[in-house]
Amino acid sequence: MAEVINVLELFSGVGGYHCALNELSKDSVKYSFNVKAAVDINEAANTVYKHNFQNTPLITKAIETVSEKFLRDLNTDLVVMSPPCQPFTRQGHKKDVDDQRCNGLQSVISYLERGILKPNWILLENVKGFDESEAFENYVKCLDFCGYQHRVEFLSPIDFGIPNARLRCYVLASKSSKRIQPLSSKMKFQTLNDCSLGSYLLPTESVPEEYYLKNETALKYLPVMDVVAKDSTHCMCFTKSYGRYYEGTGSLVLESNSEISQTSLTSTELKKYVTSCNAKLRRFTESEVLQLHCYPSWFEFPDSITMKQRYKLLGNGLNVLVVKELLLHLFGS
């Protein structure tokens, strides 16, 4: 009979961790997972979470305001979390622990140090740059103080054959006496040559017109855009600003009635195609981004969530497959 692992999902967002745990439960005969509670303050994210995980208690308040008795009584075996990344990004001005959005992580550190939370395993995800912060130093000191073995991994979906560049910092922690080995010791990472974007894109005729850019918009912002096509081997990381800005927020798809290889097009040729109306640029649809982030087919957005909100939530999300593989590795440690 499978061992039941009680899970606390912090900064839960739309439920990427929960999706990974569900997928892992299908593959594992050794473990099953019971998400005893999820915690997040984002109203739109919570609406999506409730829609997909109706039976999971969702605490719609900041973790630092949740009852310590409630947290202690959960008897959590596993804590998964993606604390706000803004304190560690250039756009967020890198205020680190002086940023109020870091208060949640600081509270979690306190709960661990005081034994309010005593999980056997912890998985934390954040942006590259978190590893250079004071918050990271505080967290690692906490793990050492509490007797955890821990390991930092920097991984992108490309490492797993998914054509999406989304480098993230993952901190794995276990109460096991054994050191956590590199994930690369258990599996062979993929390269760009192993990736193909075509299977993640909808047929041209299935893409609604609302996703296409006007030609004047495409030409104006073309110099700062990352343009991909069906033969591309990767696309950029999608951020929460995707759909509103064109520089550094995610790739645009080149669509044409004829076969065009973006890998062989120069910027001048690309401009020529768009100018002559032989090709059009469009945003990735939300369903395509969900697929690139490896969300299961049953996951969906409720109708009340707007397109702008969907892109923002996905930009703040995580890759389900990467998390699933890390959890599997963590339990094996």
Protein Blocks (a to p, Z undefined) as FASTA:
>chain_A
ZZddddddehklnolmmmmmmmmmmmpckbccddfbdcdfbfklmmmmmmmmmmbccddb
dfklgcfklmmmnopabdcddddfklmcfkloonmjmlmklmmmmmmmmmmmnomaccfb
dcddddehjlmpmklmmmmmmmmmnopacddddddfklnopacdcddddddddfbfbdcd
dfklmpccddfklgcfklmpccfklpcfklpccfklmmmmmmmpccddfkbcbdcdddfk
gojamghpaccddddfbdcdfklpcfklmmmmmmnopaccddddfklmmmmnopafkbcc
dfklcfklmmmmmmmmccfklmmmmmmmmmmZZ
